[in-house]
Amino acid sequence: MAIIIPSSIPAKASQGEKRLFDILAEKLPDNFYIRYEPAINNKRYPDFIILSPDFGLLVIEVKGWYPNNILEFNSDRFKIKSEQEDYTAEQNHKSPLRQARDYAILLLNNLQKYRILTQPAGDYQGKSAFPIGWGVLMSNITDEQANKIDLKSVLPFDQVAYRNELLDWEKTDFTGENLINRFRKMFAITFPFPALTPDQISTIKGIISPEFVIRTEPANINSVPPQFPLIPSDIILQTLDARQETLARSIGEGHRIFFGVAGSGKTLLLIARAKMLIKENPNAKILVVCFNVSLAAYLRSILHEDVNNPQYQKIQVNNFDRWAKFILGKLPAKVEGNRDEYTAKLVLDKLESYSSEQKWDAILIDEAHTFVPSWFSCCIKALKDSENGDLMIVADGGQNLYKRSDFKWKDVGIKAQGRTISKKFDLDKNYRNTQEVMTAAWWLLSEARDQHELLEDDEITFPTVQPSTVFRCGSRPQIHVASTPEKQIETVIKIVHELIKKGFSKTEIAIFYKQINQPYLSRLIHQLNQLGIETYWITENDKTKANYRQSQPGVRMITCLSSLGLEFKNVLILWLEQFDDCIKRTPDSLRKTKELYVAMTRTQENLFIFSSQQAKLLPKLKESHHFDVIISE
């Protein structure tokens, strides 16, 4: 069964579009990706785009005109009579075949900007590496009727399917192979080509729907067919997978809460939702808000540095304190009691005087488990429609790192009943980590939760979602045990150097620490820089945290707490001994364990932990058999 986005066709679609939608979804195999009415360049809407690795790309327009609607026609224009209940109108339309061709050419021009999608050599160097075609379905005109009015002279049968064929396609004995062969006839030009790779397909999907792009990455040898010579500037677009894209498109208005395991793509869904909202309404006021300063800076850099989509700069991205400062003008200097609660009260008071125009159309809260309860009330108050406004909340109780007051959603004005989503949409599936890393991290968290008997109320508000599936395999996490801090630094530098030799960029390597361990952290940074390995100390101070940018070069240096919500190809965690409190039986020690769990689950590929021989947690990790323990000489 084909992957089709959206998963159900909107009610506004024509009958012909609905029938073709059902045929494509049912008849085409699962390596076909189909989009209904994607917005090309934010303003052009082809009816269907069909894409498959060994098929190419086909644009299909569907027209529901009847023969008596067509007054005049030529290869460029059609004059159509539209009959309404109380009047008849005549309208000029572009020829449907010309319309489909124009969509395909527009797509072709966008696709050819990416070298990995073009032919690398020969007479057609720089041209599309795969066929791109266009065709039309005339759902209410038969072959006989088309012949009678000589419609085939401008809408020829090879590129245009008429009602007779539509009826055949719906028959149970008409196979997917039959349908594919019929679509191949719609290509004006076809040629043999190597099957498109997953990275090529992902890049094509990202060009069609830029709101679902996760990141831009350098191409690698697996990104292209074997005969394709790569150059350093070749890039690919990584996009949401089909399940994530379906979920992003299915999120309705109102209050929505999503619980998901670490690495399930919660933040990606939130960002995709923000992009979709601004795409649908460029004048909408949209706010993305979180607690973590570094995460807010990272998300802001993703959205605001997208040169191909300047409309994303309209999306406001802040951590809560920065947003409160935006509303209040300045934050309170000194307060008695709880500063967070006092700030929230000031924000609520100020929002009382806000007009509807000053408020937000949509607010999206990332890592909501870190929020003070009253902050949710501020977000509700800031919506133009507090009762039914667009509020998206994503959370995971397993990553709840801060002590907050217990509360229930209704207490802060959020209508959560029947609107919480987790397993239903695969948010219990981990896409980020390897099985080896997730197994080790989940074992650590489960042991701590069992030992501390987590309070029920905490679980009700922010449930911990257990991972049901991890899709990738890799290396087991490594624990490097050193006799001295100097030896530990030596081992860290050696591993960073080896990762770079393997082809990882410096931006794909992150070194985490719980607390600054001077002078050893400064010495590590100094020695890496002396070796020509640039570093980017994200959490050096408040200013560097607030200005974190995805595009900044260098090996990342960041605290475990500030890593919440981020991800990297490789993670190195320093000084396991700083987590000695994890073995105690106190609520605070459970949060320390969650901090280590968060740090471990930031990696996409490799995890390295560095420890002294005296670390109290080391024997427990050894006994779990989930880690490779390496003793440095």
TATACOR-V25853 format. One record per backbone hydrogen bond with DSSP energy under -0.5 kcal/mol. NH is the residue of the N-H (numbers start at 1). CO is the residue of the C=O. If there is no record, write none. Layout:
nh=NH co=CO
nh=NH co=CO
This chain:
nh=2 co=25
nh=2 co=28
nh=3 co=32
nh=4 co=2
nh=5 co=34
nh=13 co=10
nh=18 co=14
nh=19 co=15
nh=20 co=16
nh=21 co=17
nh=22 co=18
nh=23 co=19
nh=24 co=20
nh=25 co=21
nh=26 co=22
nh=27 co=23
nh=28 co=24
nh=32 co=29
nh=33 co=51
nh=34 co=3
nh=35 co=49
nh=36 co=5
nh=37 co=35
nh=37 co=47
nh=40 co=38
nh=40 co=44
nh=42 co=39
nh=43 co=40
nh=44 co=40
nh=46 co=38
nh=48 co=60
nh=49 co=35
nh=50 co=58
nh=51 co=33
nh=52 co=56
nh=53 co=31
nh=55 co=52
nh=56 co=52
nh=57 co=131
nh=58 co=50
nh=59 co=133
nh=60 co=48
nh=61 co=135
nh=63 co=137
nh=69 co=66
nh=70 co=66
nh=70 co=67
nh=71 co=69
nh=71 co=79
nh=72 co=79
nh=74 co=77
nh=78 co=93
nh=79 co=72
nh=80 co=78
nh=80 co=91
nh=81 co=69
nh=82 co=80
nh=82 co=89
nh=83 co=81
nh=84 co=82
nh=84 co=87
nh=89 co=82
nh=91 co=80
nh=93 co=78
nh=95 co=76
nh=99 co=95
nh=100 co=96
nh=101 co=97
nh=102 co=98
nh=103 co=99
nh=104 co=100
nh=105 co=101
nh=106 co=102
nh=107 co=103
nh=108 co=104
nh=109 co=105
nh=110 co=106
nh=111 co=107
nh=112 co=108
nh=113 co=110
nh=114 co=111
nh=115 co=113
nh=117 co=114
nh=118 co=115
nh=119 co=127
nh=125 co=122
nh=126 co=119
nh=127 co=124
nh=129 co=117
nh=133 co=57
nh=134 co=186
nh=135 co=59
nh=136 co=159
nh=137 co=61
nh=138 co=161
nh=139 co=63
nh=139 co=137
nh=140 co=63
nh=141 co=138
nh=146 co=142
nh=147 co=143
nh=148 co=144
nh=149 co=145
nh=150 co=147
nh=151 co=146
nh=152 co=146
nh=153 co=150
nh=154 co=151
nh=155 co=151
nh=160 co=156
nh=161 co=136
nh=163 co=138
nh=163 co=141
nh=165 co=162
nh=166 co=162
nh=167 co=163
nh=168 co=164
nh=169 co=165
nh=170 co=166
nh=171 co=168
nh=174 co=171
nh=175 co=173
nh=179 co=175
nh=180 co=176
nh=181 co=177
nh=182 co=178
nh=183 co=179
nh=184 co=180
nh=185 co=181
nh=185 co=182
nh=186 co=183
nh=187 co=184
nh=196 co=53
nh=201 co=197
nh=202 co=198
nh=203 co=199
nh=204 co=200
nh=205 co=201
nh=206 co=202
nh=207 co=203
nh=208 co=204
nh=209 co=205
nh=212 co=209
nh=213 co=210
nh=214 co=238
nh=215 co=238
nh=217 co=236
nh=219 co=234
nh=223 co=220
nh=228 co=225
nh=229 co=227
nh=230 co=228
nh=234 co=231
nh=236 co=217
nh=238 co=215
nh=238 co=236
nh=239 co=237
nh=240 co=212
nh=245 co=241
nh=246 co=242
nh=247 co=243
nh=248 co=244
nh=249 co=245
nh=250 co=246
nh=251 co=247
nh=256 co=254
nh=256 co=391
nh=257 co=419
nh=258 co=393
nh=259 co=257
nh=259 co=421
nh=260 co=395
nh=261 co=427
nh=264 co=261
nh=269 co=265
nh=270 co=266
nh=271 co=267
nh=272 co=268
nh=273 co=269
nh=274 co=270
nh=275 co=271
nh=276 co=272
nh=277 co=273
nh=278 co=274
nh=279 co=275
nh=280 co=276
nh=281 co=277
nh=284 co=281
nh=286 co=284
nh=287 co=362
nh=288 co=316
nh=289 co=287
nh=289 co=364
nh=290 co=318
nh=296 co=292
nh=297 co=293
nh=298 co=294
nh=299 co=295
nh=300 co=296
nh=301 co=297
nh=302 co=298
nh=303 co=299
nh=304 co=300
nh=305 co=301
nh=306 co=303
nh=307 co=305
nh=309 co=306
nh=312 co=309
nh=313 co=310
nh=314 co=311
nh=315 co=312
nh=316 co=286
nh=316 co=314
nh=318 co=288
nh=320 co=290
nh=323 co=319
nh=324 co=320
nh=325 co=321
nh=326 co=322
nh=327 co=323
nh=328 co=324
nh=329 co=325
nh=339 co=337
nh=342 co=338
nh=343 co=339
nh=344 co=340
nh=345 co=341
nh=346 co=342
nh=347 co=343
nh=348 co=344
nh=349 co=345
nh=350 co=346
nh=351 co=347
nh=352 co=348
nh=353 co=349
nh=353 co=350
nh=354 co=351
nh=358 co=355
nh=359 co=355
nh=359 co=356
nh=360 co=382
nh=361 co=285
nh=362 co=285
nh=363 co=390
nh=364 co=287
nh=365 co=392
nh=366 co=289
nh=366 co=364
nh=368 co=394
nh=370 co=367
nh=371 co=368
nh=375 co=372
nh=376 co=372
nh=376 co=373
nh=377 co=373
nh=378 co=374
nh=379 co=375
nh=380 co=376
nh=381 co=377
nh=382 co=378
nh=383 co=379
nh=383 co=380
nh=384 co=360
nh=386 co=384
nh=389 co=385
nh=390 co=361
nh=391 co=254
nh=391 co=389
nh=392 co=363
nh=393 co=256
nh=394 co=365
nh=395 co=258
nh=397 co=463
nh=399 co=396
nh=400 co=397
nh=401 co=399
nh=404 co=402
nh=411 co=408
nh=412 co=408
nh=412 co=409
nh=413 co=410
nh=414 co=409
nh=415 co=413
nh=416 co=414
nh=419 co=416
nh=421 co=257
nh=425 co=422
nh=426 co=423
nh=427 co=422
nh=429 co=426
nh=430 co=469
nh=431 co=263
nh=431 co=429
nh=432 co=263
nh=435 co=472
nh=438 co=434
nh=439 co=435
nh=440 co=436
nh=441 co=437
nh=442 co=438
nh=443 co=439
nh=444 co=440
nh=445 co=441
nh=446 co=442
nh=447 co=443
nh=448 co=444
nh=449 co=445
nh=450 co=446
nh=451 co=447
nh=452 co=448
nh=453 co=449
nh=454 co=449
nh=459 co=455
nh=460 co=456
nh=461 co=457
nh=462 co=458
nh=465 co=463
nh=466 co=464
nh=468 co=428
nh=469 co=428
nh=471 co=430
nh=472 co=433
nh=477 co=626
nh=478 co=607
nh=479 co=628
nh=480 co=478
nh=480 co=609
nh=481 co=479
nh=481 co=630
nh=482 co=480
nh=482 co=611
nh=488 co=484
nh=489 co=485
nh=490 co=486
nh=491 co=487
nh=492 co=488
nh=493 co=489
nh=494 co=490
nh=495 co=491
nh=496 co=492
nh=497 co=493
nh=498 co=494
nh=499 co=495
nh=500 co=496
nh=501 co=497
nh=502 co=498
nh=503 co=500
nh=504 co=499
nh=508 co=505
nh=509 co=506
nh=510 co=570
nh=511 co=556
nh=512 co=510
nh=512 co=572
nh=513 co=558
nh=518 co=516
nh=520 co=517
nh=521 co=517
nh=523 co=519
nh=524 co=520
nh=525 co=521
nh=526 co=522
nh=527 co=523
nh=528 co=524
nh=529 co=525
nh=530 co=526
nh=531 co=527
nh=532 co=529
nh=533 co=528
nh=534 co=532
nh=536 co=555
nh=538 co=536
nh=538 co=557
nh=539 co=557
nh=540 co=537
nh=545 co=541
nh=546 co=542
nh=547 co=543
nh=548 co=545
nh=552 co=549
nh=555 co=534
nh=556 co=506
nh=556 co=509
nh=557 co=536
nh=558 co=511
nh=560 co=513
nh=563 co=559
nh=563 co=560
nh=564 co=561
nh=566 co=563
nh=568 co=602
nh=570 co=508
nh=571 co=606
nh=572 co=510
nh=573 co=608
nh=574 co=512
nh=574 co=572
nh=576 co=610
nh=578 co=575
nh=579 co=576
nh=580 co=577
nh=582 co=579
nh=583 co=580
nh=584 co=581
nh=586 co=584
nh=590 co=586
nh=591 co=587
nh=592 co=588
nh=593 co=589
nh=594 co=590
nh=595 co=591
nh=596 co=592
nh=597 co=593
nh=598 co=594
nh=599 co=595
nh=600 co=596
nh=601 co=597
nh=602 co=599
nh=603 co=600
nh=604 co=568
nh=605 co=569
nh=606 co=569
nh=608 co=571
nh=609 co=478
nh=610 co=573
nh=611 co=480
nh=613 co=482
nh=615 co=612
nh=618 co=615
nh=621 co=617
nh=622 co=618
nh=623 co=619
nh=624 co=620
nh=625 co=621
nh=625 co=622
nh=626 co=621
nh=628 co=477
nh=629 co=627
nh=630 co=479
nh=630 co=628
nh=632 co=481
nh=632 co=630
